Amino acid sequence: MGKQVERPLILVSNDDGYLAKGINTLINVLSEFGDVVAVAPHTGRSGKGCAITSEIPITLKKVKDENGVQVYSCTGTPVDCVKVAYESVLSRKPDLVVGGINHGDNSAVNAHYSGTMGVVLEGCMKGVPSIAFSLCSHDADANFTPTLPYIRKVVGEVLHRGLPKGSCLNVNFPDSPSYAGVKVCRQANGEWLNEWGAHTHPNGGTWYWLTGSFACSDSDENADKVALENNYVVITPTKIDLTDYALLQDMQEWNLDV
C-alpha cells in the first residue's frame, strides 16, 4: 500500500472577527481543498494593516475542532493571529495562507490599511503562497454566494501553481449577484478625503471621529478600483518588496556625501 498523501494545510484569518459571515463562508470553501486552521480576532480589527501587539499580552481560545477544521479566537491583531498560529497552533508550515472574506473593499491604496491584507502579507513574508479575498459590502449578512466559484478557481490555481517568492494576491469582488468576468489589474491611484470629523465634547475640547470618502484618481480600466466599478472580479498581484527600483537607480547620481 502506498503512502497516504497529506492534505494541504490552510491557515485562515481576517480582520472582521472569527464570528463574521465572511470568514465562516471561506472556511467552508477551503475545507474542500484541505485541512483548515482559522486563527482570527475575537472581535473586529478592521484597518489594522500590519499592526502587531507589543505592550500587552494576547490570549488564544479554541472554539471549534471537527471534520478537519480548527477555529481559534485571538485577542490580538490579524497579524498577531498569523504569528501565534505559527508558534502555538500549526503542526507544520501551511501550504496556503488566506485572508477574508473581508466585509469591505480592499482595492487601491486601501490595501495598505487592510488587516485582511496584513494577514496575507505576513504569510507571504513567511514564504507561503497567500491570497486575500474581499467583497465590496460592509453588510454583516452580505451575500457571498457569487464569490464562491471564483474563490475555488483561484485557490485551486495557487495550490497547483504556487506563487513567486515575495508575491501574494489581493482579490476583490463587486457587490453584485453576478460578474462581468475576471481581470488581473494593477493597484489604482486614489486617496481618502475629509478623513476626520471634529466634534465639540460636552465637557469641553474637541474629539475626532474617523470618516471621509475615497476618491479614485484613475480612469484606466486596468486599475483595480475602476475594474471593480465595471463589475469585474479583480485580482491584483502584490509584492512585499516596497523598494522603488527606478528611484534607487536615479539616486546613484545624487551627491549625498557630507
Residue pairs with C-beta under 8 A, 6 or more apart in sequence:
7 34
7 35
7 68
8 33
8 34
8 35
8 95
8 96
8 159
9 34
9 35
9 37
9 90
9 91
9 92
9 93
9 94
9 95
9 96
10 30
10 33
10 34
10 35
10 36
10 37
10 94
10 95
10 96
10 97
10 98
11 37
11 38
11 39
11 82
11 85
11 90
11 94
11 96
11 97
11 98
11 123
11 128
12 23
12 26
12 27
12 30
12 36
12 37
12 38
12 39
12 40
12 97
12 98
12 99
13 23
13 38
13 39
13 40
13 41
13 78
13 81
13 82
13 85
13 97
13 99
13 119
14 20
14 22
14 23
14 26
14 40
14 41
14 78
14 99
14 100
14 101
14 102
14 115
14 116
14 119
15 41
15 44
15 45
15 46
15 47
15 48
15 78
15 99
15 102
15 114
15 115
15 116
15 118
15 119
16 22
16 23
16 41
16 44
16 45
16 46
16 102
16 103
17 23
17 40
17 41
17 42
17 43
17 44
17 45
18 38
18 40
18 41
18 42
18 63
18 71
18 72
18 73
20 40
20 44
20 103
20 140
21 103
21 140
21 141
21 142
21 144
22 100
22 101
22 102
22 103
22 135
22 142
22 144
23 38
23 40
23 100
23 101
25 101
25 144
25 148
26 98
26 100
26 101
26 133
26 151
27 36
27 38
27 69
27 71
29 148
29 151
29 152
29 155
30 36
30 98
30 155
31 67
31 68
31 69
32 152
33 96
33 155
33 156
33 159
34 68
34 95
34 96
34 159
35 68
35 69
36 68
36 69
36 70
37 69
37 70
37 72
37 85
37 89
37 90
37 94
38 69
38 70
38 71
38 72
39 60
39 71
39 72
39 74
39 81
39 82
39 84
39 85
39 89
40 71
40 72
40 73
40 74
40 78
40 81
41 73
41 74
41 75
41 76
41 77
41 78
41 81
41 115
42 61
42 73
42 74
42 75
45 77
45 78
45 115
46 104
46 114
46 115
47 113
47 114
47 115
48 77
48 78
48 79
48 115
48 118
49 112
49 113
49 114
49 115
49 117
49 118
50 79
50 118
50 121
50 122
51 77
51 79
51 115
51 118
52 76
52 77
52 79
52 80
52 83
53 76
53 77
53 80
58 74
58 75
58 76
58 80
58 84
59 74
59 75
60 72
60 73
60 74
60 75
60 84
60 88
60 89
61 72
61 73
61 74
62 70
62 71
62 72
63 71
63 72
63 73
64 70
64 71
65 71
70 89
72 81
72 85
72 89
74 80
74 81
74 84
76 84
77 115
77 118
78 99
78 115
78 116
78 118
78 119
78 122
79 115
79 118
79 119
79 122
81 119
82 97
82 119
82 122
82 123
82 126
83 122
86 126
93 126
93 128
94 123
94 128
95 128
95 129
95 159
96 128
96 129
96 130
96 131
96 155
96 158
96 159
97 119
97 120
97 122
97 123
97 124
97 126
97 128
97 129
97 130
97 131
98 119
98 120
98 130
98 131
98 132
98 133
98 155
99 115
99 116
99 117
99 118
99 119
99 120
99 123
99 130
99 131
99 132
99 133
100 116
100 132
100 133
100 134
101 133
101 134
101 135
101 144
101 147
101 151
102 114
102 116
102 132
102 133
102 134
102 135
103 135
103 137
103 138
103 139
103 140
103 142
104 134
104 135
104 136
104 137
104 138
105 134
105 136
105 172
105 225
105 228
106 114
106 116
106 117
106 132
106 134
106 170
106 172
107 134
107 136
107 170
107 172
107 187
107 188
107 224
107 225
107 228
107 234
107 236
108 187
108 188
108 189
108 190
108 214
108 216
108 218
108 223
108 224
108 225
109 187
109 188
109 189
109 190
109 191
110 214
111 117
111 170
111 187
111 236
111 238
114 132
114 134
116 132
116 133
116 134
117 132
117 170
117 238
119 130
119 132
120 130
120 131
120 132
120 168
120 169
120 170
120 238
121 130
121 168
121 238
121 240
123 129
123 130
123 168
124 130
124 166
124 167
124 168
124 240
125 240
127 165
129 158
129 159
129 162
129 163
129 168
130 163
130 168
130 169
131 154
131 155
131 158
131 168
131 169
131 171
132 168
132 169
132 170
132 171
133 147
133 151
133 154
133 171
133 173
134 170
134 171
134 172
134 173
135 142
135 144
135 147
135 172
135 173
135 175
136 172
136 173
136 174
136 175
136 228
137 143
137 175
142 175
143 177
146 173
146 176
146 177
146 178
146 179
147 173
147 233
150 171
150 173
150 179
150 182
150 233
151 171
154 169
154 171
154 235
158 169
163 169
166 239
166 240
166 241
167 237
167 238
167 239
167 240
168 237
168 238
168 239
168 240
169 235
169 236
169 237
169 238
170 187
170 224
170 235
170 236
170 237
170 238
171 233
171 234
171 235
171 236
172 224
172 228
172 233
172 234
172 236
173 179
173 233
174 228
174 229
174 231
174 232
174 233
176 231
179 231
179 232
179 233
180 230
180 231
180 232
181 232
181 233
182 232
182 233
182 234
182 235
183 222
183 227
183 232
183 233
183 234
183 235
184 234
184 235
184 236
184 237
185 222
185 223
185 224
185 227
185 234
185 235
185 236
186 220
186 222
186 223
186 224
186 236
187 223
187 224
187 236
187 238
188 216
188 218
188 220
188 223
188 224
188 225
188 226
189 216
189 217
189 218
189 223
190 214
190 215
190 216
190 217
190 218
190 225
191 214
191 215
191 217
192 212
192 213
192 214
192 215
193 212
193 213
193 214
193 215
194 211
194 212
194 213
195 210
195 211
195 212
196 208
196 209
196 210
196 211
196 212
197 208
197 209
197 210
197 211
198 206
198 207
198 208
199 206
199 207
199 208
199 209
200 206
201 207
216 223
216 225
216 226
216 229
218 225
218 226
219 226
220 226
221 227
221 230
224 234
224 236
227 234
228 234
